[in-house]
Amino acid sequence: MAETKQVDEGIDAKQAAKAERAAAKLAKRITAFSKEHGGAEGQVAYIGERGARIVLVGEDGGWGDLVAPSCAIAEKAVEKSGITVHEAFDGEFAAKVKTGPYEWTRMAGIQLGGPSNG
């Protein structure tokens, strides 16, 4: 049994190191987004087996998202980046998002008979 425990501990250490690298890489991208947009806020949402979505909204209204392999990694990434994190994407936080013609065409325009982005 001792041999099995040592192997399991080695696997756990490798998984923890991999998760740490993933969180650091995401944090670097979040920080870059924040610098480009004069600051940023975010929200982490569980998206099932894919992991978690990190929605970012810049102070200038620009927005984007990243996908992390798990909620734990996403939460560690936003913590490392130092941005404000919201529980939900609603209210004043959602109102900061600025959309343009591209978003309207892709999100609502197609359903409402607007021009296609073909």
Secondary structure, 3 states (H helix, E strand, C coil): CHHHHHHHHHHHHHHHHHHHHHHHHHHHHHHHHHHHCCCEEEEEEECHHHCEEEEEEECCCCEEEEEECCHHHHHHHHHHHCCEEECCCCHHHHHCCCCCHHHHHHHHHCCCCCCCCC
